[in-house]
Amino acid sequence: MKLSKTVTPDANSYATELLDRCWLTEITFEIRLKRPPSFTFEPGQRIRFQHHSIERDYSVITTPDDTTLALCIYHVEEGPFSPILAAAAIGTSFTFTGPHGYFTYRPSERSAVFVATGTGIAPFLSIGRSGVTGFTLLHGVKTSSDLYYQPFFRSCAAVYVPCLSERRTETPPTDGFHGRVTRYLEEQFPPGIYDFYLSGQQEMIRDVTLLVDEKFPGSLVYTESFY
Amino acid sequence: MKIYTGSGDRGKTSLFSGERVSKSDLRVEAYGDVDELNSVLGGLVASLPPEELKLTEEIQRIQSDLFRVGAWLAVTPGSSVASDLEEISEKHSKLLEAAIDRMDKGLSNLKDFLLPGGHISAAWAHVARAVCRRAERHVVRLSATSAKDSESEQLRAVVVYLNRLSDYLFVLARHCNRIHNISDRVWEK
């Protein structure tokens, strides 16, 4: 979930309707919304719900060619809006504005390294589903049960590394890593010049950005900050 | 969302086009000036009486344009990010010229230098003008270092815009004194 930095006027406001909800884990779910015919976006961009005085941004996980809009949502029990989405009856109407943001894939001669924590994986889903392949993806989650989109990313990423931060007795995937994404980049990732796309918690974005300055100078850093 | 991220604690910042650069980089200096100018304009707007709605809207439109200017300055030549940005063009400068001409009609001919000041709104406009000139100088320096023709062209348009905006702010300062029935104070040698 992302908090919008600014209050946006009602320009490009769309009405939508909840079509479907599917729980991926106990605290994460996907929703599918009716896509207004005139709404267009680029993979990686967000929509901003406007619900009474609440504004919340979510990255779209479907592609611009899909007939519906889907979002991946982390359920914050005490949060102001995700509980509403978690409990809303199918058919409930919502209003959103968009598209928002500039976190889109920018092809270059450098290798793309996508780094996500938790539901920060959302913009990469839309980007990957839109046909981008050959990237490296590091997905930081607590346990392997949080790797809900693993099969898809294994099919399109050149390198896919689940980074499991919670040390348990469970065996990580053979190409997985026990530790945070930052530690993986620090200890395992070869030095070089890359295009880093960072999406997720601010702490991860800060730590990876500082690491880029030290270990991967000359690289580009694009960011999308979640709670 | 937390305002502080900490990713700039070691003296670097990220450009809109993704590069990590020193906070003393000329590009950062330039868009920092534009940010400062925008903030000063906020002070100016806050000092205007509520009945000056049209003038307020005009200055707020300029504030929006300055966000676009800042975004251009935060993008390096050749970056694909540039395609996401609205260009600063002759259209923006022409709007300023029209506003200058409109306000100038109500002003007396000027033969001397003026002491910046008068009404608080005029004083803000003079501060904004001086910051705008600094921004313009930094963009001119940046323009001189740019190797790419496409960027030079856009920076030239930004220089024209900032030059015109400085003129606008000078006339605006006089206009603000006029609408508040305050005489401009002439520099006495």
Contacts between the chains, C-beta under 8 A, distances in Angstrom:
chain1	res1	chain2	res2	distance
A	2	B	1	7.1
A	3	B	1	4.2
A	5	B	1	7.3
A	102	B	16	7.7
A	102	B	81	7.0
A	102	B	84	5.6
A	106	B	18	7.9
A	106	B	79	7.9
A	106	B	80	4.5
A	106	B	81	6.9
A	107	B	80	7.6
A	108	B	80	7.7
A	195	B	18	7.0
A	202	B	1	7.3
A	202	B	2	5.8
A	202	B	5	5.5
A	205	B	5	6.7
A	205	B	7	6.7
A	206	B	5	5.1
A	206	B	6	4.5
A	206	B	7	4.5
A	209	B	7	4.1
A	209	B	14	7.0
A	209	B	20	7.3
A	210	B	6	7.9
A	210	B	7	6.2
A	210	B	9	7.8
A	210	B	10	6.6
A	212	B	20	6.4
A	213	B	10	6.7
A	213	B	12	5.6
A	213	B	20	5.7
A	217	B	20	7.6
A	219	B	20	7.6
A	220	B	17	7.3
A	220	B	18	3.2
A	220	B	19	6.0
A	221	B	14	5.5
A	221	B	18	5.5
A	221	B	20	6.2
A	222	B	18	5.2
A	223	B	14	7.2
A	225	B	1	6.6
A	225	B	5	7.5
A	227	B	1	6.6
